């Protein structure tokens, strides 16, 4: 199964991580689920979004989809 998660308001709020988000994503990934992260913020490069997620303890390499 695959999960598509929005970023703002689901994974983070502004610069702060949503409590429990990293643990929930890790549990899905550990269970073998595919987790994708989607955003309509076209002003950021995918690498920047991946770096921000990693800073919040979420490994999202190859799983970020943007509108840009």
N, C-alpha and C positions, 0 to 999 in steps of 0.2 A: 504494500500500500504506500501511497505517497501523501505527504502533508504539505500544503502550501500555506505559509504563515506570512501575514503582513508584518511589517517591522514596527512602525510607529503606533504605539498603543497596545501592541501584542508582545513584542520582544523588548522594546525600549520606549521610554517617554522622554523625548528631548535627548539629553545626554545620559540619563539614568536607566539602568536595566530594570525591567519589570521583575519584581521579586518572584523567584521560582521559574522564570522562563528558561534559564540555562539548564536547570535540572530537568525540566520537562523535555527540552530538545534532546539532551543527552540520553534520557530514558527511551525516547523514540528511536534515536540512532542506535543505541545499544540493542534494541529489539529488532534491528535490521530494517527499520522503516526508512524511506527516503524522505528527507526534509528539505524543502525548498523555501527560500525567503524572497518575497516579492515586495516591490516598492514602486510607487509612481513618481518617486523623486529622481528625475533625470539629471539633476545637477551633480550627482556623485558618480565617480567611476566604480565599477564593480569591485575592484581591488580595495577601494576605500571603504566600501560597505563591508566587505569580508574582514578587513582590519578592525573595524568598529565592533563587529560581532565577536571576533577573537578577543578583543579587549574586554568583552562581557562574558568570556568563557565559553563561547559557542564557535565550534569549527564548522564553517559554512563554505569551505573552498569548493568551488564548482557548483554551488547551489543557490547563487544569487541571481535573481531576474529583475531587471529594471526596465522602465519605460523609455530609457534613453539610448 
